[in-house]
């Protein structure tokens, strides 16, 4: 795992917790801890998914949406996603399909927060 991937994983862990990394990667928390300790093991696909989630969290932050609200948004069921939470949608769907959908839903939350 290169330095950038490691930093993404550390930042993702600080926002979402080790359980969310394990969920996205399809492994247990012990395996994620080992990956973080030895700075290796994450696939490029998992890193790309964590990066997308962090991009959305950063956009929320820039638009004055708190980190706890952003985290809750990723964990709550969304009717626009057939009642799946965005984190599940991010894990299960092709990334190229997921990105514009999640970014659009995030923008809707930002617009709603402005009201």
C-alpha positions in Angstrom: 0.0 0.0 0.0 1.5 3.3 -1.0 1.6 6.3 1.3 -1.5 8.0 -0.2 -3.6 4.9 0.2 -2.5 4.6 3.8 -3.4 8.2 4.6 -6.8 7.6 3.0 -7.4 4.6 5.2 -6.3 6.4 8.3 -8.6 9.4 7.5 -11.5 7.0 6.7 -11.0 5.2 10.0 -11.1 8.5 11.9 -14.4 9.5 10.3 -16.2 6.2 10.0 -14.4 3.7 12.3 -12.6 0.5 11.6 -15.9 -1.4 11.3 -16.8 0.6 8.2 -13.4 -0.2 6.6 -13.9 -3.9 7.4 -17.4 -3.7 5.9 -16.2 -2.0 2.6 -13.3 -4.5 2.3 -15.4 -7.6 3.2 -13.0 -8.6 6.0 -13.0 -8.6 9.8 -11.7 -5.8 12.0 -8.6 -7.8 12.9 -7.6 -8.0 9.3 -8.0 -4.2 8.9 -6.0 -3.6 12.0 -3.2 -5.8 10.5 -3.4 -3.9 7.2 -3.1 -0.6 9.0 -0.2 -1.7 11.2 1.8 -3.1 8.3 0.6 -0.5 5.8 -0.4 -3.1 3.2 -3.4 -5.2 2.2 -6.0 -2.7 0.9 -7.0 -3.3 -2.7 -7.1 -0.4 -5.1 -10.9 -0.8 -5.3 -11.4 -0.4 -1.5 -9.1 2.6 -1.5 -11.1 4.2 -4.3 -14.3 3.7 -2.4 -12.9 5.1 0.8 -11.6 8.1 -1.2 -15.0 8.8 -2.7 -16.6 8.7 0.8 -14.0 11.1 2.1 -14.5 13.4 -0.9 -18.2 13.6 0.0 -17.4 14.2 3.7 -14.9 16.9 2.7 -17.6 18.6 0.6 -20.0 18.4 3.5 -17.4 20.0 5.7 -16.8 22.8 3.2 -20.5 23.5 3.1 -20.9 23.5 7.0 -22.4 20.0 7.4 -20.9 18.5 10.5 -18.9 15.3 10.5 -21.5 13.5 12.7 -24.3 14.5 10.3 -22.1 13.3 7.4 -21.4 10.0 9.1 -25.1 9.5 9.9 -26.0 10.3 6.3 -23.7 7.5 5.1 -25.3 5.0 7.6 -29.0 5.8 7.3 -31.3 4.1 4.8 -32.1 6.3 1.8 -35.3 5.8 -0.2 -33.4 7.0 -3.4 -31.1 4.0 -3.0 -33.9 1.4 -2.5 -33.6 1.9 1.2 -29.9 1.1 1.3 -27.6 3.3 3.2 -25.0 5.1 1.1 -22.2 3.1 2.6 -23.8 -0.1 1.5 -24.5 1.3 -1.9 -20.9 2.4 -2.2 -19.8 -1.2 -1.3 -22.1 -3.1 -3.6 -22.4 -1.1 -6.8 -19.9 -0.3 -9.5 -17.9 2.8 -8.5 -18.4 4.6 -11.8 -22.2 4.3 -11.2 -22.0 5.1 -7.5 -20.1 8.3 -7.7 -22.5 10.6 -9.5 -25.5 9.2 -7.6 -23.9 9.7 -4.1 -22.6 13.1 -5.1 -26.1 14.1 -6.2 -27.7 12.9 -3.0 -25.0 14.7 -0.9 -25.7 17.9 -2.8 -29.4 17.5 -2.0 -28.5 17.2 1.7 -26.4 20.3 1.5 -29.2 22.2 -0.2 -31.7 21.0 2.4 -29.4 22.1 5.3 -29.3 25.6 3.8 -33.1 26.0 4.2 
